[in-house]
Amino acid sequence: MKLRFGTKRLEGLYSGTRQQGAYPRDVVEAFFRRIALIKSAVDMRDLRALKGARLEKLRRQRNLYSMRLNLQWRLILEFEEADQGTTVVVKSISKHYGG
């Protein structure tokens, strides 16, 4: 799948041009692992098959999904369908407060 970042901060984190200090080290490591999985996936079914990643549709949020980085942190994703295929937009890294 194609990959795009929703913010310059996330794009900078990925490219290494921004400081990683905003997030704990294990969250940054998980971020890079999840990005590698997204890039290697053919479609959303590949991501759903990864039980540990827990790709879940967000309630009351059109076309937004979360993917687990660890117990507290989530990667927020949006899937954009087009004739050329699916693009995954990494919207944010957010802290999950339970539920």
VEXPAMAR-296992 format. One record per residue (C-alpha): residue in three letters; x, y, z; residue number from 1. Coordinates in Angstrom, 1 decimal, padded with zeros to 4 digits. Example, Ala and Ser with C-alpha at 12.3 -4.5 7.8 and 13.67 -1.06 7.14 Angstrom:
2
ATOM	ala	012.3	-004.5	007.8	1
ATOM	ser	013.7	-001.1	007.1	2
END
This chain:
99
ATOM	met	000.0	000.0	000.0	1
ATOM	lys	001.0	003.6	-000.5	2
ATOM	leu	001.9	005.6	002.6	3
ATOM	arg	001.4	009.3	003.3	4
ATOM	phe	001.8	011.3	006.5	5
ATOM	gly	-000.9	013.7	007.7	6
ATOM	thr	001.5	016.0	009.5	7
ATOM	lys	005.0	017.3	009.0	8
ATOM	arg	005.9	016.2	012.5	9
ATOM	leu	005.1	012.5	011.7	10
ATOM	glu	006.8	012.8	008.3	11
ATOM	gly	009.9	014.2	010.1	12
ATOM	leu	009.8	011.4	012.7	13
ATOM	tyr	009.8	008.9	009.9	14
ATOM	ser	012.5	010.6	007.8	15
ATOM	gly	014.7	011.3	010.9	16
ATOM	thr	014.7	015.0	010.5	17
ATOM	arg	012.6	015.6	013.7	18
ATOM	gln	013.4	014.8	017.3	19
ATOM	gln	012.0	011.5	018.6	20
ATOM	gly	011.8	012.9	022.1	21
ATOM	ala	008.1	013.7	022.0	22
ATOM	tyr	007.3	009.9	022.4	23
ATOM	pro	008.8	007.2	024.5	24
ATOM	arg	011.5	005.1	022.8	25
ATOM	asp	009.4	001.9	022.7	26
ATOM	val	006.6	003.9	020.9	27
ATOM	val	009.0	005.2	018.3	28
ATOM	glu	010.3	001.7	017.7	29
ATOM	ala	006.8	000.3	017.4	30
ATOM	phe	006.0	003.2	015.0	31
ATOM	phe	008.7	002.1	012.6	32
ATOM	arg	007.7	-001.5	012.8	33
ATOM	arg	004.0	-000.6	012.0	34
ATOM	ile	005.1	001.6	009.1	35
ATOM	ala	007.1	-001.3	007.7	36
ATOM	leu	004.0	-003.5	008.0	37
ATOM	ile	001.8	-001.0	006.3	38
ATOM	lys	004.2	-000.5	003.4	39
ATOM	ser	004.5	-004.3	002.8	40
ATOM	ala	000.7	-004.9	003.0	41
ATOM	val	-001.2	-005.5	-000.2	42
ATOM	asp	-004.5	-004.4	001.3	43
ATOM	met	-006.4	-003.8	004.6	44
ATOM	arg	-006.9	-007.6	005.0	45
ATOM	asp	-003.2	-008.0	005.5	46
ATOM	leu	-003.2	-005.5	008.4	47
ATOM	arg	-006.3	-007.1	010.0	48
ATOM	ala	-004.6	-010.5	009.9	49
ATOM	leu	-001.9	-009.2	012.3	50
ATOM	lys	-003.7	-009.9	015.6	51
ATOM	gly	-001.2	-008.1	017.8	52
ATOM	ala	-001.5	-004.9	015.8	53
ATOM	arg	-005.3	-004.7	016.6	54
ATOM	leu	-006.4	-002.7	013.6	55
ATOM	glu	-009.8	-001.3	014.7	56
ATOM	lys	-012.3	001.1	013.2	57
ATOM	leu	-012.8	004.1	015.5	58
ATOM	arg	-016.4	004.7	016.6	59
ATOM	arg	-018.1	007.8	015.3	60
ATOM	gln	-015.1	008.6	013.1	61
ATOM	arg	-015.6	008.2	009.4	62
ATOM	asn	-012.8	006.1	007.8	63
ATOM	leu	-010.4	006.4	010.7	64
ATOM	tyr	-008.7	003.4	012.3	65
ATOM	ser	-006.4	002.8	015.2	66
ATOM	met	-003.4	000.4	015.3	67
ATOM	arg	-001.8	-000.5	018.6	68
ATOM	leu	001.7	000.6	019.2	69
ATOM	asn	001.7	-000.6	022.8	70
ATOM	leu	-000.9	-000.8	025.6	71
ATOM	gln	-001.1	003.0	025.9	72
ATOM	trp	-000.3	004.4	022.4	73
ATOM	arg	-002.1	004.1	019.1	74
ATOM	leu	-001.3	005.0	015.5	75
ATOM	ile	-004.3	006.7	013.9	76
ATOM	leu	-004.8	005.9	010.2	77
ATOM	glu	-007.1	006.8	007.4	78
ATOM	phe	-007.5	004.6	004.3	79
ATOM	glu	-008.1	006.5	001.0	80
ATOM	glu	-009.3	004.4	-001.9	81
ATOM	ala	-008.5	005.4	-005.5	82
ATOM	asp	-008.2	003.8	-008.9	83
ATOM	gln	-004.4	003.4	-008.3	84
ATOM	gly	-005.0	001.5	-005.0	85
ATOM	thr	-005.2	002.3	-001.4	86
ATOM	thr	-003.2	005.0	000.3	87
ATOM	val	-002.8	004.9	004.1	88
ATOM	val	-002.6	008.3	005.7	89
ATOM	val	-000.9	008.3	009.1	90
ATOM	lys	-002.9	010.9	010.9	91
ATOM	ser	-001.4	010.9	014.4	92
ATOM	ile	000.1	009.0	017.3	93
ATOM	ser	-002.2	009.3	020.3	94
ATOM	lys	-002.3	008.1	023.8	95
ATOM	his	-005.1	005.7	024.6	96
ATOM	tyr	-006.8	006.2	028.0	97
ATOM	gly	-008.6	002.9	028.3	98
ATOM	gly	-012.1	001.9	027.5	99
END
